[in-house]
Amino acid sequence: MLKRINWKAIFKGFAWLVCLAGMVVLMSFIDINKQKVKCTKVEILIPGADNFIEREEIDAILKQGEGALIGRNLETINIHQIEKNIKSNPYIAFVKVYADMDGIIHIEIKQRQPVLRIINAGGQDYYIDSDGLKMPMSPNFTANVLVATGNILEGFSGRIDTLLTPLARDLYKTALYSKRDTLWDAQFEQIYVNEKNDIELIPRVGNQRIILGNADSLETKMNNLLAFYKQAMPKVGWNVYKTINLKYYNQIVCEKYDSLAVKKAIAVVIDTNFVQKKATDSVIRDVIKEEIKKATAEDANEKPVVQKPVVVAKPTITKEKVAEKTVAKSTTTGPAKTTVTEKGKTKPVTTTKEKTDTKKNK
């Protein structure tokens, strides 16, 4: 009869009961200590370089929801309600609040990270964060992100909301792709939506518009643009093309400026933006060149073509030619004497007149 008893299961159940009882005792001990421990300090941690929300604003949220915290017993402070109140701020993506037995309340905050700023056709101005959610502008901080303008009909109600139109989702995908790539993040400074609802990228270096169309096959389009930058731009220059169209499958269609348009464009740049953008463009151009070098170096199958130096044969000057030139010079210059150097020796050359005088004397 005793052999049929599963002692292993009994011992396992007993161990679980002991652990559960220990947890109950521990929690009761913590509750008792909470009644005695008072809040001594509130530590607020807001990591990151963006300052959409300041510590003073968090303090105001705490006072408005729970009142003064320092000096109160931890048992009387509602940690979950504090989290809920702080997370209602539109610039906060995540918040964690907890208290230790030293009476310190820790508040850890993660801010929303904008990737695109939109100014729609109606003049509304708002951000799209890294999760694809709309968020309002901040009076404290302006994020350094791409700005999208033009024929954009996506509205903003003032609250955190998802993107409703396909165009807005394409803008978000384009901005997010550019943000994650160092080359395109440095090169593109604005997005424009034209009357055909095509997305156009405006670069920092170059005087052309890059017509993207939509965000379909975005990686392929960007790879084609990189190949065009590596192969065509070094040969023709950065300000030759008016548009670079990436809409079509596996090809790039470019439109050149005419000569008058180029002159006008260059004149405008020199008059208004040249001084301010010269330093920025040089830095961006260096970044682009560096990224192109990296992309080229990754292609290990291509071997560099070594061109043989072209040897140009030098004309040989013979002794007879030197003598002829020297004699000709002596006959034209009169009685002046000229010398011809041959292997370190100097020989006098007499003129025709001197030879005639010598014969007469003899």
C-alpha positions as CSV (number, residue, x, y, z in Angstrom):
1,M,0.0,0.0,0.0
2,L,2.9,2.4,0.9
3,K,4.6,1.6,-2.4
4,R,1.7,3.1,-4.3
5,I,2.0,6.6,-2.7
6,N,3.7,9.1,-4.9
7,W,6.1,10.6,-2.4
8,K,7.8,12.8,-5.0
9,A,4.5,14.7,-5.7
10,I,3.8,15.1,-2.0
11,F,7.3,16.6,-1.4
12,K,6.8,19.0,-4.4
13,G,3.4,20.1,-3.1
14,F,4.8,20.6,0.4
15,A,7.6,22.8,-1.0
16,W,5.1,24.9,-2.8
17,L,3.1,25.4,0.4
18,V,6.3,26.5,2.3
19,C,7.2,29.0,-0.5
20,L,3.6,30.4,-0.5
21,A,3.6,30.7,3.3
22,G,7.0,32.5,3.1
23,M,5.7,34.9,0.6
24,V,2.7,35.7,2.8
25,V,4.9,36.3,5.8
26,L,7.2,38.5,3.7
27,M,4.4,40.6,2.3
28,S,2.9,41.1,5.7
29,F,6.3,42.1,7.0
30,I,6.6,44.7,4.1
31,D,3.1,46.0,4.9
32,I,4.0,46.5,8.5
33,N,7.2,48.3,7.5
34,K,5.3,50.5,5.0
35,Q,3.2,51.7,7.9
36,K,6.3,52.9,9.6
37,V,8.5,54.0,6.6
38,K,7.9,57.5,5.4
39,C,8.8,59.0,2.0
40,T,12.1,60.8,2.3
41,K,12.9,61.5,-1.4
42,V,11.5,61.4,-4.9
43,E,14.0,60.5,-7.7
44,I,13.0,61.2,-11.3
45,L,15.0,59.7,-14.1
46,I,14.4,61.0,-17.7
47,P,17.1,59.5,-20.0
48,G,17.8,60.8,-23.5
49,A,18.8,64.0,-25.2
50,D,15.3,65.1,-26.0
51,N,13.7,67.3,-23.3
52,F,10.0,67.3,-24.2
53,I,9.1,67.2,-20.5
54,E,11.0,68.7,-17.6
55,R,11.3,67.5,-14.0
56,E,9.2,70.5,-12.9
57,E,6.3,69.2,-15.0
58,I,6.5,65.8,-13.3
59,D,6.5,67.5,-9.9
60,A,3.4,69.4,-10.9
61,I,1.6,66.1,-12.0
62,L,2.5,64.5,-8.7
63,K,1.2,67.4,-6.6
64,Q,-1.9,67.6,-8.6
65,G,-2.7,63.9,-8.3
66,E,-1.3,62.9,-4.9
67,G,-0.3,66.1,-3.2
68,A,3.0,66.4,-1.3
69,L,4.8,63.0,-1.1
70,I,7.7,63.6,1.2
71,G,6.9,63.0,4.8
72,R,3.9,60.7,4.1
73,N,3.8,57.0,4.9
74,L,4.5,54.7,1.9
75,E,1.3,52.8,2.7
76,T,-0.8,55.9,1.9
77,I,0.8,56.6,-1.5
78,N,-0.9,55.1,-4.5
79,I,1.9,54.0,-6.8
80,H,-0.3,52.7,-9.6
81,Q,-2.3,56.0,-9.7
82,I,1.0,58.0,-10.0
83,E,2.0,55.8,-13.0
84,K,-1.4,56.4,-14.6
85,N,-1.3,60.2,-14.0
86,I,2.2,60.5,-15.5
87,K,1.5,58.3,-18.5
88,S,-1.4,60.6,-19.5
89,N,1.2,63.1,-20.6
90,P,1.4,62.9,-24.5
91,Y,5.2,63.1,-24.5
92,I,5.7,60.0,-22.3
93,A,5.8,56.5,-23.8
94,F,6.6,54.5,-20.7
95,V,6.7,55.1,-16.9
96,K,7.7,52.9,-14.0
97,V,7.1,53.9,-10.3
98,Y,8.3,51.9,-7.3
99,A,9.4,52.6,-3.7
100,D,12.2,51.0,-1.7
101,M,12.4,50.4,2.1
102,D,14.6,53.5,2.5
103,G,11.6,55.6,1.8
104,I,12.7,56.7,-1.7
105,I,10.2,56.7,-4.6
106,H,11.8,56.0,-7.9
107,I,10.1,57.3,-11.1
108,E,11.6,56.1,-14.4
109,I,10.3,57.8,-17.6
110,K,10.9,57.0,-21.3
111,Q,9.9,59.9,-23.7
112,R,8.4,59.4,-27.1
113,Q,11.0,59.6,-29.9
114,P,9.7,61.7,-32.9
115,V,11.0,60.7,-36.4
116,L,8.9,63.1,-38.6
117,R,7.3,66.5,-38.2
118,I,4.3,67.1,-40.4
119,I,2.8,70.5,-41.5
120,N,-0.4,69.4,-43.3
121,A,-2.3,71.3,-46.0
122,G,-4.5,73.0,-43.3
123,G,-1.5,74.3,-41.4
124,Q,-1.6,71.9,-38.5
125,D,1.8,71.1,-37.0
126,Y,2.6,67.8,-35.2
127,Y,5.0,64.9,-34.8
128,I,5.0,61.2,-35.7
129,D,6.9,59.1,-33.2
130,S,9.0,55.9,-33.7
131,D,5.9,53.8,-33.0
132,G,3.8,55.5,-35.8
133,L,1.7,57.5,-33.4
134,K,0.8,61.2,-33.7
135,M,2.0,63.5,-30.9
136,P,1.7,67.3,-30.4
137,M,4.4,69.9,-30.7
138,S,6.2,70.9,-27.5
139,P,6.8,74.4,-26.2
140,N,10.0,73.2,-24.5
141,F,11.9,71.4,-27.2
142,T,12.0,71.2,-31.1
143,A,13.2,67.8,-32.4
144,N,15.8,67.7,-35.2
145,V,13.8,65.5,-37.6
146,L,12.6,65.5,-41.2
147,V,9.8,68.0,-42.0
148,A,7.0,66.9,-44.4
149,T,5.0,69.6,-46.1
150,G,2.7,69.9,-49.2
151,N,-0.5,68.1,-50.1
152,I,-0.9,66.2,-46.8
153,L,-4.5,65.7,-45.6
154,E,-3.8,63.8,-42.4
155,G,-5.3,65.8,-39.5
156,F,-4.5,65.9,-35.8
157,S,-7.1,66.1,-33.0
158,G,-4.5,67.0,-30.3
159,R,-4.5,63.6,-28.7
160,I,-2.3,60.5,-29.2
161,D,-3.7,58.8,-32.3
162,T,-2.7,56.3,-35.0
163,L,-2.2,57.3,-38.7
164,L,-5.4,57.1,-40.8
165,T,-4.3,57.7,-44.4
166,P,-2.0,55.6,-46.6
167,L,0.0,58.7,-47.5
168,A,0.8,59.4,-43.8
169,R,1.9,55.8,-43.3
170,D,4.2,56.1,-46.3
171,L,5.7,59.3,-44.9
172,Y,6.3,57.6,-41.6
173,K,8.0,54.6,-43.3
174,T,10.2,56.9,-45.3
175,A,11.2,59.0,-42.3
176,L,11.9,55.9,-40.2
177,Y,14.0,54.3,-42.9
178,S,16.0,57.5,-43.3
179,K,16.5,57.8,-39.5
180,R,18.0,54.4,-39.3
181,D,20.6,55.0,-42.1
182,T,23.5,57.4,-41.4
183,L,23.9,58.3,-45.1
184,W,20.2,59.2,-45.8
185,D,19.8,60.8,-42.4
186,A,22.6,63.2,-43.2
187,Q,21.5,63.7,-46.8
188,F,17.7,64.4,-46.6
189,E,16.4,67.5,-44.9
190,Q,12.8,67.7,-46.1
191,I,9.9,65.7,-47.6
192,Y,7.4,67.3,-49.9
193,V,4.2,65.9,-51.3
194,N,3.3,67.3,-54.7
195,E,0.0,67.7,-56.4
196,K,0.1,64.1,-57.7
197,N,0.5,62.8,-54.1
198,D,4.1,61.7,-54.9
199,I,6.6,61.9,-52.1
200,E,9.6,64.0,-53.0
201,L,12.9,64.0,-51.0
202,I,14.8,67.3,-50.9
203,P,18.6,66.7,-50.3
204,R,21.1,68.8,-48.4
205,V,23.8,68.2,-51.1
206,G,22.6,68.7,-54.7
207,N,20.1,71.0,-56.3
208,Q,17.6,68.3,-57.4
209,R,14.4,66.8,-56.1
210,I,14.3,63.0,-55.7
211,I,10.9,61.7,-56.6
212,L,10.1,58.6,-54.5
213,G,6.5,58.1,-55.3
214,N,5.4,56.0,-52.4
215,A,7.1,53.8,-49.8
216,D,6.7,50.5,-51.7
217,S,10.0,48.7,-52.3
218,L,11.7,51.5,-50.4
219,E,15.0,49.6,-49.8
220,T,15.3,48.8,-53.5
221,K,14.8,52.5,-54.4
222,M,17.4,53.7,-52.0
223,N,19.9,51.1,-53.2
224,N,19.3,52.3,-56.8
225,L,19.8,55.9,-55.6
226,L,23.1,54.9,-53.9
227,A,24.3,53.3,-57.0
228,F,23.4,56.4,-59.0
229,Y,25.4,58.5,-56.5
230,K,28.4,56.3,-56.8
231,Q,28.5,56.0,-60.6
232,A,26.9,59.1,-62.1
233,M,27.3,62.0,-59.7
234,P,31.1,62.0,-59.6
235,K,31.1,62.4,-63.4
236,V,28.4,64.9,-64.1
237,G,28.3,66.9,-60.8
238,W,25.7,67.4,-58.1
239,N,23.8,70.3,-59.7
240,V,23.2,69.0,-63.2
241,Y,19.8,67.2,-62.7
242,K,16.6,68.9,-61.9
243,T,14.8,65.7,-60.8
244,I,15.8,62.1,-60.0
245,N,12.8,59.8,-60.4
246,L,12.8,56.5,-58.5
247,K,9.2,55.6,-59.1
248,Y,9.7,53.1,-61.9
249,Y,10.8,49.5,-61.3
250,N,14.5,49.0,-61.3
251,Q,15.4,52.1,-63.2
252,I,16.1,55.8,-62.6
253,V,14.8,58.5,-64.8
254,C,16.5,61.9,-64.6
255,E,15.6,65.4,-65.9
256,K,18.4,67.9,-66.6
257,Y,18.3,71.6,-66.1
258,D,18.5,73.8,-69.2
259,S,21.4,76.2,-69.3
260,L,19.4,79.3,-68.3
261,A,17.7,77.5,-65.4
262,V,21.1,76.3,-64.1
263,K,22.4,79.9,-64.1
264,K,19.4,81.2,-62.3
265,A,19.5,78.4,-59.7
266,I,23.2,79.0,-59.1
267,A,22.7,82.7,-58.8
268,V,19.9,82.2,-56.2
269,V,22.1,79.9,-54.2
270,I,25.0,82.3,-54.2
271,D,22.9,85.3,-53.2
272,T,20.8,83.8,-50.4
273,N,21.9,80.4,-49.1
274,F,25.5,79.9,-50.2
275,V,27.2,81.5,-47.1
276,Q,25.0,79.7,-44.6
277,K,25.0,76.3,-46.3
278,K,28.7,76.1,-47.4
279,A,30.0,74.6,-44.2
280,T,27.0,72.3,-43.7
281,D,27.2,71.0,-47.3
282,S,30.9,70.3,-47.0
283,V,30.3,68.2,-43.9
284,I,27.4,66.4,-45.4
285,R,29.3,65.8,-48.6
286,D,32.2,64.2,-46.6
287,V,29.7,62.0,-44.8
288,I,28.2,60.9,-48.1
289,K,31.6,60.2,-49.7
290,E,32.5,58.1,-46.6
291,E,29.3,56.1,-46.8
292,I,29.8,55.5,-50.5
293,K,33.4,54.3,-49.8
294,K,32.0,51.9,-47.2
295,A,29.3,50.6,-49.6
296,T,31.9,50.2,-52.3
297,A,34.4,48.4,-50.0
298,E,31.8,45.8,-49.1
299,D,31.7,44.5,-52.6
300,A,34.6,42.1,-52.2
301,N,34.1,40.4,-55.6
302,E,35.1,43.4,-57.6
303,K,38.8,43.8,-58.2
304,P,40.4,47.2,-58.8
305,V,41.5,47.8,-62.4
306,V,45.1,48.9,-62.5
307,Q,45.9,51.1,-65.4
308,K,49.3,50.9,-67.0
309,P,51.2,54.2,-67.1
310,V,51.5,55.7,-70.6
311,V,55.1,56.2,-71.5
312,V,55.8,59.1,-73.8
313,A,59.1,58.7,-75.8
314,K,61.4,61.8,-75.4
315,P,63.0,63.1,-78.6
316,T,66.7,62.2,-78.9
317,I,69.1,65.0,-79.7
318,T,72.3,63.9,-81.6
319,K,75.6,65.6,-81.7
320,E,75.2,66.5,-85.4
321,K,71.9,68.3,-84.6
322,V,73.5,70.3,-81.8
323,A,76.4,71.2,-84.1
324,E,74.1,72.3,-86.9
325,K,72.1,74.5,-84.5
326,T,75.3,76.0,-83.1
327,V,76.8,76.7,-86.5
328,A,73.6,78.3,-87.7
329,K,73.5,80.5,-84.6
330,S,77.1,81.6,-85.2
331,T,76.6,82.6,-88.8
332,T,73.7,84.8,-87.9
333,T,75.1,86.6,-84.9
334,G,78.3,87.8,-86.6
335,P,81.7,87.6,-85.1
336,A,80.5,86.2,-81.7
337,K,82.0,82.9,-80.8
338,T,79.9,79.9,-79.6
339,T,81.1,76.8,-77.9
340,V,79.7,73.2,-78.2
341,T,80.0,71.0,-75.1
342,E,80.7,67.3,-75.8
343,K,81.1,64.9,-72.9
344,G,82.5,67.6,-70.7
345,K,84.9,69.1,-73.3
346,T,84.5,72.6,-74.7
347,K,85.5,73.1,-78.4
348,P,85.7,76.5,-80.1
349,V,83.7,77.0,-83.2
350,T,85.0,79.5,-85.7
351,T,82.8,81.5,-88.0
352,T,83.1,81.6,-91.9
353,K,84.6,85.1,-91.8
354,E,87.4,84.1,-89.4
355,K,88.3,81.2,-91.7
356,T,88.7,83.6,-94.7
357,D,90.9,86.0,-92.7
358,T,93.2,83.1,-91.7
359,K,93.7,82.0,-95.4
360,K,94.6,85.6,-96.4
361,N,97.2,85.9,-93.7
362,K,98.9,82.7,-94.7
